[in-house]
Amino acid sequence: MSEPTGAARRRGPFKVGDQVQLTDPKGRHYTFTLEEGKSFHTHKGAFPHDELIGAPEGSVVRTTGNVAYLALRPLLPDYVLSMPRGAAVVYPKDAGQILAMADIFPGARVVEAGVGSGSLSSFLLRAIGDDGMLHSYERRADFAEIATQNVERYFGGPHPAWTLTVGDLQDNLSDTDVDRVILDMLAPWECLEAVSKALVPGGILCAYVATTTQLARTVEAIREHGTFNEPSAWETMVRTWHVEGLAVRPDHRMIGHTGFLLTARRLADGVEPPLRRRRPAKGAYGEDYSGPGREKAAASAGREKTAADQPDGTAADLTDGSPEHD
């Protein structure tokens, strides 16, 4: 049985063509590709690549300045943060959330829109394996070229499960029976009709957006479209900790906001989403709101106001701005 694509590059002694990540005594990282006869140079001296070729991972090399460097293969999170960029990369913290919350599984058929520099594509390909399918769409040819180079550098060549199309998703999407769709783009609400037709019942739509305006419009558009269940939205933040003796405290810097994530699941054909009782805050759908579903929202707000005016006040709690409960 042959190894999955890229697996041979993740284990065993260092070989020519491997990516190596050096860590200096201050914890700084330096990444390079092993080549016969070449040398790695720093302001602390140099050492020959040949010293690492054939050595086990986790070896320590010393430069001519007698500075020790720990040599390891870069993990995928390390690789995507150091690789050449055309567009901003999807950070590992968000890629991990997408793999988990969008339930990316081996053999899955996945469509991705907005390839950028190939960060998320690399995570997705490793998760679905050689027997899966990832069809990525990228509007810009220059970004597509950079992403291709980054993905192939990581896996050691073309990945058999990957197809990359230059063009708009809504104009070019022809895939059917798709398990998951990941949208990393400015206006994901424009693709809902195409995505809905491609997804299997129960399939997951996952969108990655940068601003609250994009998040709000996408959620409302999903609700208005009527072929998905109620979407869930969140963001993640990562804070590292300093641990040394009794000095255990959070670091002063953290990876804060990078983007919002939301997921929704495709309903069966012909099924209307169950009416969900929501308690929006007062003014959430006021006169200034002009987004999707404004007519329904206005009508609902009118009904709630009428009920709240009744003597028994049975519906007064629907407009008190309290948190939503099912």
C-alpha positions as CSV (number, residue, x, y, z in Angstrom):
1,M,0.0,0.0,0.0
2,S,1.5,3.3,-1.0
3,E,1.9,6.2,1.4
4,P,-0.5,9.2,1.3
5,T,0.9,12.1,-0.7
6,G,3.4,14.0,1.3
7,A,3.7,11.5,4.1
8,A,7.2,10.4,3.2
9,R,8.4,14.0,3.7
10,R,7.1,14.1,7.3
11,R,9.3,11.3,8.8
12,G,12.7,9.7,8.7
13,P,16.2,11.2,8.3
14,F,16.5,14.5,6.5
15,K,16.8,14.2,2.7
16,V,17.7,16.5,-0.1
17,G,14.7,18.7,-0.9
18,D,13.2,18.6,2.6
19,Q,12.1,21.8,4.4
20,V,14.1,22.4,7.6
21,Q,13.2,24.7,10.4
22,L,16.0,25.9,12.6
23,T,15.4,27.3,16.1
24,D,18.0,29.5,17.6
25,P,18.7,29.9,21.4
26,K,16.2,32.8,21.5
27,G,13.4,30.8,19.9
28,R,13.6,32.4,16.5
29,H,12.8,30.3,13.4
30,Y,14.6,30.0,10.1
31,T,13.3,27.8,7.3
32,F,15.2,26.6,4.2
33,T,15.3,23.7,1.8
34,L,18.1,21.2,2.0
35,E,20.5,21.1,-1.0
36,E,23.8,19.2,-1.5
37,G,26.8,21.4,-1.4
38,K,25.0,24.5,-0.1
39,S,25.6,26.3,3.2
40,F,23.2,28.1,5.6
41,H,24.4,31.5,6.7
42,T,23.4,33.7,9.6
43,H,25.1,36.6,11.4
44,K,26.2,34.0,13.9
45,G,28.2,32.0,11.3
46,A,27.4,29.2,8.8
47,F,27.2,25.4,8.5
48,P,26.9,23.1,5.5
49,H,23.6,21.6,4.5
50,D,25.5,18.2,4.1
51,E,25.8,18.1,7.9
52,L,22.0,17.6,8.1
53,I,21.4,15.4,5.1
54,G,21.0,11.9,6.5
55,A,20.8,13.1,10.1
56,P,17.7,12.3,12.2
57,E,15.1,15.0,12.8
58,G,15.6,16.7,16.1
59,S,19.4,17.1,15.5
60,V,21.4,20.0,16.7
61,V,23.9,21.8,14.5
62,R,26.5,24.4,15.3
63,T,27.6,27.3,13.2
64,T,31.2,28.4,12.7
65,G,30.3,30.9,15.5
66,N,29.6,28.0,17.8
67,V,25.9,28.8,18.1
68,A,23.6,25.8,18.4
69,Y,20.5,25.5,16.3
70,L,17.8,22.8,16.7
71,A,16.8,21.3,13.3
72,L,13.2,20.0,12.8
73,R,10.8,19.7,9.9
74,P,8.3,22.6,10.0
75,L,4.8,21.7,11.1
76,L,2.1,22.8,8.7
77,P,1.1,25.7,11.0
78,D,4.8,26.8,10.8
79,Y,4.9,26.4,7.1
80,V,1.9,28.4,6.2
81,L,3.1,31.4,8.3
82,S,6.5,31.4,6.6
83,M,5.6,30.6,3.0
84,P,5.5,33.3,0.2
85,R,2.3,35.2,0.2
86,G,0.1,36.7,-2.5
87,A,-2.9,37.3,-0.3
88,A,-3.3,37.1,3.5
89,V,-3.2,33.5,4.8
90,V,-5.8,31.7,6.8
91,Y,-4.2,31.5,10.3
92,P,-3.7,28.0,11.8
93,K,-6.2,28.8,14.6
94,D,-8.9,29.5,12.0
95,A,-7.9,26.6,9.8
96,G,-8.1,24.2,12.8
97,Q,-11.6,25.5,13.6
98,I,-12.7,25.0,9.9
99,L,-11.4,21.4,9.9
100,A,-13.2,20.6,13.1
101,M,-16.5,22.6,12.9
102,A,-17.0,22.0,9.2
103,D,-16.3,18.3,9.9
104,I,-13.7,17.8,7.1
105,F,-13.2,14.0,6.9
106,P,-11.0,11.6,4.8
107,G,-12.5,11.2,1.4
108,A,-14.7,14.3,1.6
109,R,-15.7,16.2,-1.5
110,V,-14.9,19.8,-0.8
111,V,-15.3,23.0,-2.7
112,E,-13.2,26.1,-1.7
113,A,-13.6,29.6,-3.0
114,G,-10.8,32.1,-2.3
115,V,-7.5,30.2,-2.4
116,G,-5.3,33.2,-1.5
117,S,-1.8,31.8,-0.8
118,G,-2.8,28.2,-0.4
119,S,-2.8,28.0,3.4
120,L,-6.3,26.6,3.9
121,S,-5.9,24.4,0.7
122,S,-3.0,22.7,2.3
123,F,-4.9,22.0,5.5
124,L,-7.9,20.7,3.6
125,L,-5.9,18.4,1.3
126,R,-4.1,16.8,4.3
127,A,-7.5,16.2,5.9
128,I,-9.4,14.7,2.9
129,G,-6.4,12.6,1.7
130,D,-5.7,11.2,-1.7
131,D,-9.2,9.7,-2.1
132,G,-11.0,13.0,-1.4
133,M,-11.7,15.9,-3.8
134,L,-10.8,19.5,-3.3
135,H,-11.9,21.9,-6.1
136,S,-10.6,25.4,-5.4
137,Y,-11.7,28.6,-7.1
138,E,-9.6,31.7,-7.2
139,R,-10.5,34.9,-9.2
140,R,-6.9,36.1,-9.5
141,A,-4.4,34.2,-11.6
142,D,-1.4,35.6,-9.7
143,F,-2.8,34.3,-6.4
144,A,-3.5,31.0,-7.9
145,E,0.1,30.6,-9.2
146,I,1.5,31.4,-5.7
147,A,-0.9,29.0,-4.0
148,T,0.0,26.2,-6.4
149,Q,3.7,26.7,-5.7
150,N,3.1,26.7,-2.0
151,V,0.9,23.6,-1.9
152,E,3.2,21.6,-4.2
153,R,6.3,22.7,-2.2
154,Y,4.6,21.3,1.0
155,F,3.5,18.0,-0.5
156,G,6.5,17.5,-2.7
157,G,4.5,17.8,-5.9
158,P,1.0,18.0,-7.3
159,H,-1.7,16.6,-5.0
160,P,-4.0,14.0,-6.7
161,A,-7.1,15.3,-5.0
162,W,-6.7,19.0,-5.9
163,T,-8.1,20.9,-8.8
164,L,-7.7,24.7,-9.1
165,T,-9.8,26.8,-11.3
166,V,-9.2,30.5,-12.0
167,G,-12.5,32.3,-12.0
168,D,-15.6,33.2,-10.0
169,L,-17.3,30.4,-8.1
170,Q,-20.8,31.4,-9.0
171,D,-19.9,31.4,-12.7
172,N,-17.9,28.2,-12.8
173,L,-19.2,25.9,-10.2
174,S,-20.3,22.6,-11.8
175,D,-19.5,20.2,-9.0
176,T,-22.4,18.1,-7.6
177,D,-22.8,15.9,-4.6
178,V,-20.4,18.1,-2.6
179,D,-20.0,17.4,1.1
180,R,-18.5,20.7,2.2
181,V,-18.2,24.3,0.8
182,I,-15.7,26.7,2.3
183,L,-16.0,30.4,1.3
184,D,-13.2,32.8,2.0
185,M,-14.2,35.8,0.0
186,L,-15.6,39.3,0.2
187,A,-19.2,38.6,-0.6
188,P,-20.1,35.0,0.2
189,W,-23.9,35.8,0.1
190,E,-23.5,36.1,-3.7
191,C,-22.7,32.4,-4.0
192,L,-25.6,30.9,-1.9
193,E,-27.7,29.8,-4.9
194,A,-24.7,28.0,-6.6
195,V,-23.6,26.5,-3.3
196,S,-27.1,25.3,-2.4
197,K,-27.3,23.4,-5.7
198,A,-23.9,21.8,-5.2
199,L,-24.2,20.6,-1.6
200,V,-25.8,17.3,-0.6
201,P,-28.5,17.3,2.0
202,G,-26.8,17.6,5.3
203,G,-23.7,19.2,3.7
204,I,-22.0,22.1,5.4
205,L,-21.4,25.6,4.2
206,C,-18.6,27.4,6.1
207,A,-17.8,31.0,5.5
208,Y,-14.8,33.0,6.7
209,V,-15.3,36.8,6.7
210,A,-13.3,39.6,8.2
211,T,-15.8,42.2,9.3
212,T,-19.0,42.4,11.3
213,T,-20.8,43.9,8.3
214,Q,-19.9,40.9,6.1
215,L,-20.9,38.5,8.9
216,A,-24.3,40.1,9.4
217,R,-25.1,40.2,5.7
218,T,-24.1,36.6,5.2
219,V,-26.1,35.3,8.1
220,E,-29.2,37.2,7.1
221,A,-28.8,36.1,3.4
222,I,-28.6,32.4,4.6
223,R,-31.8,32.8,6.6
224,E,-33.5,34.5,3.7
225,H,-32.4,31.8,1.2
226,G,-34.4,29.1,2.9
227,T,-32.3,26.0,2.1
228,F,-30.1,26.0,5.2
229,N,-30.7,25.6,8.9
230,E,-30.0,28.4,11.4
231,P,-26.4,29.5,10.9
232,S,-23.9,29.6,13.8
233,A,-21.2,32.3,14.0
234,W,-18.1,32.7,16.2
235,E,-14.5,33.8,16.4
236,T,-11.5,32.4,18.2
237,M,-8.5,34.1,19.9
238,V,-5.3,32.5,21.0
239,R,-3.2,33.6,24.0
240,T,0.1,32.0,24.9
241,W,1.4,31.7,28.4
242,H,4.8,32.3,29.9
243,V,5.8,29.4,32.2
244,E,9.1,29.5,34.1
245,G,9.3,28.4,37.7
246,L,6.8,30.3,39.7
247,A,6.4,32.9,37.0
248,V,3.3,31.6,35.3
249,R,1.3,34.3,33.5
250,P,-0.3,35.1,30.2
251,D,1.9,36.6,27.5
252,H,1.4,40.3,26.8
253,R,0.8,39.5,23.1
254,M,-1.9,37.3,21.6
255,I,-3.4,36.3,18.3
256,G,-6.7,38.3,18.5
257,H,-9.2,38.9,15.8
258,T,-8.4,37.5,12.4
259,G,-11.8,36.7,11.1
260,F,-15.3,35.4,11.8
261,L,-16.5,31.9,11.0
262,L,-20.0,30.7,10.4
263,T,-21.5,27.4,9.5
264,A,-24.9,26.3,8.2
265,R,-26.2,22.9,7.0
266,R,-28.1,22.2,3.8
267,L,-31.6,21.0,4.2
268,A,-33.3,18.4,2.1
269,D,-34.9,19.5,-1.1
270,G,-38.3,21.0,-0.7
271,V,-38.0,21.4,3.0
272,E,-38.6,24.7,4.7
273,P,-36.4,25.5,7.7
274,P,-38.3,25.2,11.0
275,L,-39.5,28.6,12.3
276,R,-37.1,29.6,15.0
277,R,-38.2,31.8,17.8
278,R,-35.7,34.6,18.2
279,R,-35.6,37.5,20.6
280,P,-33.8,40.3,18.7
281,A,-32.8,43.4,20.7
282,K,-34.9,46.5,20.2
283,G,-34.0,48.3,17.0
284,A,-32.2,45.3,15.5
285,Y,-34.5,45.5,12.5
286,G,-35.3,49.2,12.8
287,E,-35.9,51.7,10.1
288,D,-32.2,51.9,9.2
289,Y,-31.9,48.2,8.5
290,S,-31.9,47.4,4.8
291,G,-30.5,43.9,4.7
292,P,-32.0,40.6,3.6
293,G,-35.3,39.7,5.2
294,R,-36.2,43.2,6.2
295,E,-39.9,42.8,5.2
296,K,-40.3,39.6,7.3
297,A,-38.4,41.2,10.2
298,A,-40.5,44.4,10.1
299,A,-43.7,42.3,10.0
300,S,-42.5,40.2,12.9
301,A,-41.5,43.2,14.9
302,G,-45.0,44.6,14.3
303,R,-46.6,41.5,15.6
304,E,-44.5,41.5,18.7
305,K,-45.3,45.1,19.4
306,T,-49.0,44.4,19.1
307,A,-48.8,41.4,21.4
308,A,-46.8,43.4,23.9
309,D,-49.5,46.1,24.1
310,Q,-52.0,43.5,25.2
311,P,-53.2,43.9,28.8
312,D,-51.8,40.5,30.0
313,G,-48.4,41.4,28.5
314,T,-47.9,37.9,27.3
315,A,-45.5,38.8,24.6
316,A,-43.7,41.7,26.3
317,D,-40.6,39.7,27.0
318,L,-40.1,39.2,23.2
319,T,-38.7,42.7,22.7
320,D,-36.8,43.3,25.9
321,G,-33.4,42.9,24.3
322,S,-32.6,39.8,26.4
323,P,-30.3,37.1,25.1
324,E,-31.9,34.6,22.6
325,H,-33.2,31.3,24.0
326,D,-34.8,28.5,22.1
